[in-house]
Amino acid sequence: NKFSEKYRRKLTLFGRSLFISDLHIDHSRPDITAGFFSFLDRNKHNCDALYILGDLFEVWVGDDAITNSELEVASKLREFSECGASLFIMHGNRDFLIGSEYAERCGATIIYDHHLINIGQEKLLLLHGDTLCTDDEDYQKFRALVRTSSWQKDFLSKSIKERTEFAEKARDQSRQDTSSKSELIMDVNHQAVVELFHKHAVSKILHGHTHRPAVHDLEVARQASIPQAAQRVVLGDWDKKGWFAELTGNNVELHSFKLSSKSAPYTN
């Protein structure tokens, strides 16, 4: 486990935890950044933990290539964490190169796919969600490649200009691929979801990535083929709305709010 003991102890004490993903913060969308800052201001004194489950940024080419806006995000997150909430960042498919240096600027701890947290007598499984899209074989091959330490070491050894050019080409290619793939391929594979419930022996899973916000109630066969109630909560991407999940006790609720170009307080 990547956590220090102090974080492990705190996980059992949370009264209200929040989860977000897929903000895709970028200079071209100041409304998302403003909405995010408003969200942080509203919650910094009344939640125990914030989990960012991937794709906080539209693109990330290394901790040494951060811009002023990304420094501003880090400053705002550190301010949030210094108000008493624990802050956790998970890698997404866009920002998997966020490193310990940037996480430290934010006052955050990096967590990884298939992370478990205690919710009463149960456990909640957290992941970004892209590993569940197993029907998209081309993407899964690409993901496997870029997550290797050798690929990342080679990529980070290149100049910032080279890395940025590669990221731009990869984004363009991703847009083209997405437009030509069926909706079914771009969503999670049901069998992959069921296998994940079985593997980790959980009744609740929370993820983002697919940009299909929903609460899915389902049954998964457990011992002696007896179905067990299960729940998969999918976070939405921040576009016209901001999305977050709220955990109180062992109950997970999905919420949204309208984004505005101004950082005014949001309303559900």
Wavefront OBJ file of the C-alpha trace (Angstrom):
o trace
v 0.000 0.000 0.000
v 1.269 3.434 -0.965
v -0.202 5.232 2.061
v 1.542 6.345 5.189
v 0.038 5.053 8.423
v -1.521 8.430 9.265
v -3.630 8.328 6.083
v -4.584 4.699 6.741
v -5.909 5.642 10.164
v -7.860 8.626 8.819
v -9.665 6.526 6.205
v -11.779 4.913 8.906
v -12.816 8.289 10.360
v -14.254 10.100 7.353
v -17.764 11.466 7.820
v -18.117 13.062 4.368
v -15.867 12.326 1.406
v -16.098 13.768 -2.108
v -15.068 12.287 -5.457
v -14.530 13.992 -8.808
v -12.947 13.096 -12.139
v -12.601 14.175 -15.742
v -12.368 17.921 -15.279
v -9.914 18.086 -18.189
v -8.672 21.478 -16.999
v -7.243 23.420 -19.923
v -6.542 27.069 -20.723
v -9.335 26.987 -23.306
v -11.967 26.299 -20.614
v -11.660 28.946 -17.867
v -15.248 28.172 -16.837
v -14.187 24.709 -15.672
v -11.308 26.098 -13.622
v -13.601 28.737 -12.088
v -16.226 26.116 -11.291
v -13.597 23.885 -9.726
v -12.273 26.674 -7.524
v -15.827 27.483 -6.434
v -16.369 23.803 -5.617
v -13.211 23.754 -3.498
v -14.166 26.946 -1.659
v -17.608 25.600 -0.858
v -16.329 22.300 0.513
v -12.993 23.081 2.127
v -14.448 23.396 5.627
v -17.057 20.656 5.511
v -15.496 17.501 4.082
v -12.871 15.112 5.331
v -11.413 13.973 2.012
v -11.420 14.747 -1.686
v -10.525 12.059 -4.220
v -9.673 13.143 -7.768
v -10.096 9.978 -9.838
v -8.120 10.898 -12.934
v -8.047 13.412 -15.766
v -7.889 16.490 -13.582
v -6.040 17.989 -16.551
v -6.623 17.671 -20.277
v -2.965 16.841 -20.795
v 0.155 16.410 -18.649
v 3.621 16.030 -20.140
v 5.663 16.130 -16.942
v 6.015 17.924 -13.626
v 8.774 20.039 -15.133
v 6.440 21.505 -17.772
v 3.740 23.033 -15.590
v 2.213 26.365 -16.525
v 1.080 29.266 -14.344
v -2.510 28.018 -14.462
v -1.434 24.568 -13.254
v 0.522 26.218 -10.452
v -2.646 28.124 -9.551
v -4.577 24.848 -9.390
v -1.891 23.390 -7.118
v -2.064 26.424 -4.853
v -5.847 26.160 -4.600
v -5.663 22.438 -3.820
v -3.033 23.006 -1.136
v -5.228 25.682 0.413
v -8.068 23.139 0.418
v -5.941 20.429 2.038
v -4.612 22.834 4.659
v -8.179 23.398 5.829
v -8.110 19.840 7.145
v -9.248 17.597 4.298
v -7.090 14.777 2.988
v -6.479 15.047 -0.748
v -5.834 12.166 -3.129
v -5.023 12.199 -6.846
v -5.397 9.192 -9.138
v -3.917 9.051 -12.619
v -6.269 9.189 -15.596
v -5.636 8.439 -19.230
v -4.789 12.113 -19.897
v -2.633 12.942 -16.885
v -0.954 9.655 -15.929
v 2.423 11.427 -15.820
v 1.538 13.573 -12.809
v 4.367 12.872 -10.401
v 5.204 13.216 -6.745
v 6.596 16.729 -7.221
v 3.282 18.154 -8.396
v 1.312 16.107 -5.868
v 3.444 17.598 -3.104
v 2.705 21.104 -4.394
v -0.990 20.259 -4.045
v -0.669 18.746 -0.591
v -1.939 15.507 -2.108
v -1.118 11.811 -2.050
v -1.082 9.849 -5.313
v -3.275 6.748 -5.328
v -3.646 4.081 -7.979
v -6.373 2.098 -9.733
v -8.261 -0.450 -7.628
v -7.871 1.518 -4.441
v -10.081 0.386 -1.561
v -11.502 2.543 1.207
v -13.562 1.442 4.198
v -17.231 2.442 4.351
v -18.638 0.983 7.536
v -18.582 -2.798 7.227
v -18.076 -2.577 3.464
v -15.370 -1.376 1.124
v -15.625 1.000 -1.813
v -13.415 0.318 -4.847
v -12.011 3.343 -6.701
v -10.537 3.418 -10.195
v -10.350 5.795 -13.136
v -12.436 3.473 -15.295
v -10.502 3.108 -18.540
v -9.402 -0.442 -17.700
v -13.061 -1.507 -17.839
v -13.371 -0.512 -21.511
v -11.911 -3.814 -22.651
v -13.758 -3.842 -25.996
v -11.554 -0.951 -27.130
v -8.564 -3.159 -27.848
v -6.491 -0.473 -29.589
v -6.743 1.807 -26.575
v -5.882 -0.983 -24.143
v -2.702 -1.763 -26.117
v -1.741 1.915 -26.099
v -2.468 2.177 -22.377
v -0.322 -0.849 -21.596
v 2.574 0.691 -23.539
v 2.532 4.185 -22.010
v 2.175 2.897 -18.453
v 5.496 1.027 -18.597
v 8.385 2.618 -16.723
v 10.654 2.306 -19.776
v 8.245 4.229 -22.029
v 7.746 6.942 -19.436
v 11.477 7.276 -18.764
v 12.156 7.671 -22.484
v 9.285 10.138 -22.944
v 10.290 12.327 -20.003
v 13.863 12.465 -21.309
v 12.656 14.356 -24.388
v 12.377 18.128 -24.527
v 9.188 19.802 -23.337
v 8.534 20.898 -26.913
v 8.794 17.318 -28.198
v 6.549 16.024 -25.439
v 3.953 18.720 -26.078
v 3.916 18.000 -29.806
v 3.455 14.284 -29.122
v 0.575 15.004 -26.720
v -1.166 17.242 -29.261
v -0.906 14.570 -31.950
v -2.165 11.932 -29.504
v -5.172 14.087 -28.622
v -5.999 14.668 -32.290
v -5.743 10.942 -32.956
v -7.929 10.194 -29.943
v -10.638 12.566 -31.214
v -10.578 10.890 -34.616
v -10.712 7.416 -33.095
v -13.547 8.361 -30.761
v -15.656 9.745 -33.604
v -15.323 6.486 -35.553
v -15.900 4.013 -32.698
v -19.300 2.762 -31.615
v -20.853 3.875 -28.323
v -20.704 0.264 -27.117
v -16.948 -0.008 -27.608
v -16.371 3.275 -25.770
v -18.307 2.147 -22.698
v -17.379 -0.398 -20.037
v -17.588 -4.115 -20.705
v -20.218 -5.727 -18.458
v -18.194 -8.871 -17.849
v -15.150 -6.799 -16.890
v -17.325 -5.006 -14.337
v -18.653 -8.257 -12.850
v -15.153 -9.717 -12.640
v -13.966 -6.622 -10.779
v -16.723 -7.004 -8.179
v -15.722 -10.643 -7.709
v -11.978 -10.029 -7.606
v -12.150 -7.411 -4.865
v -15.215 -8.803 -3.058
v -16.902 -5.403 -2.922
v -20.489 -4.279 -3.377
v -19.706 -0.739 -4.564
v -17.457 0.588 -7.337
v -16.860 4.254 -8.194
v -15.126 5.495 -11.347
v -15.113 8.082 -14.117
v -13.594 8.090 -17.621
v -16.643 7.143 -19.724
v -18.368 10.546 -19.358
v -21.637 8.681 -18.714
v -22.715 9.789 -15.226
v -25.124 7.342 -13.611
v -25.809 5.123 -10.622
v -26.150 1.522 -11.775
v -27.844 -0.911 -9.411
v -27.111 -4.504 -10.365
v -26.744 -7.989 -8.989
v -23.572 -10.036 -9.142
v -23.484 -13.759 -8.445
v -21.513 -14.558 -5.324
v -21.033 -17.750 -3.333
v -23.397 -20.611 -4.207
v -24.608 -18.497 -7.165
v -26.649 -16.301 -4.828
v -26.968 -12.814 -6.369
v -25.746 -9.934 -4.234
v -26.899 -6.356 -4.637
v -24.132 -4.205 -6.075
v -23.757 -0.620 -7.201
v -21.549 1.047 -9.792
v -21.402 4.833 -9.593
v -20.028 6.666 -12.631
v -18.816 10.242 -12.341
v -19.524 12.690 -15.147
v -17.051 14.879 -17.010
v -17.030 18.610 -16.322
v -18.415 20.334 -19.399
v -21.738 22.140 -19.087
v -22.039 20.748 -15.556
v -19.681 19.872 -12.766
v -20.138 16.392 -11.287
v -19.207 14.919 -7.926
v -20.076 11.948 -5.751
v -20.636 12.295 -2.037
v -19.983 9.509 0.449
v -21.627 9.687 3.864
v -21.571 6.537 5.957
v -21.854 3.779 3.353
v -24.159 5.733 1.046
v -22.847 7.145 -2.246
v -24.842 9.871 -4.019
v -24.153 11.497 -7.389
v -24.600 15.272 -7.765
v -24.171 17.897 -10.473
v -24.179 21.676 -10.695
v -24.185 24.170 -13.527
v -20.830 25.605 -14.527
v -20.472 29.339 -14.899
v -17.674 31.492 -16.256
v -17.707 33.214 -12.879
v -16.524 31.477 -9.737
v -19.793 32.057 -7.892
v -21.025 29.452 -5.409
v -22.821 26.591 -7.145
v -26.209 25.146 -6.340
v -27.273 21.543 -6.841
l 1 2 3 4 5 6 7 8 9 10 11 12 13 14 15 16 17 18 19 20 21 22 23 24 25 26 27 28 29 30 31 32 33 34 35 36 37 38 39 40 41 42 43 44 45 46 47 48 49 50 51 52 53 54 55 56 57 58 59 60 61 62 63 64 65 66 67 68 69 70 71 72 73 74 75 76 77 78 79 80 81 82 83 84 85 86 87 88 89 90 91 92 93 94 95 96 97 98 99 100 101 102 103 104 105 106 107 108 109 110 111 112 113 114 115 116 117 118 119 120 121 122 123 124 125 126 127 128 129 130 131 132 133 134 135 136 137 138 139 140 141 142 143 144 145 146 147 148 149 150 151 152 153 154 155 156 157 158 159 160 161 162 163 164 165 166 167 168 169 170 171 172 173 174 175 176 177 178 179 180 181 182 183 184 185 186 187 188 189 190 191 192 193 194 195 196 197 198 199 200 201 202 203 204 205 206 207 208 209 210 211 212 213 214 215 216 217 218 219 220 221 222 223 224 225 226 227 228 229 230 231 232 233 234 235 236 237 238 239 240 241 242 243 244 245 246 247 248 249 250 251 252 253 254 255 256 257 258 259 260 261 262 263 264 265 266 267 268
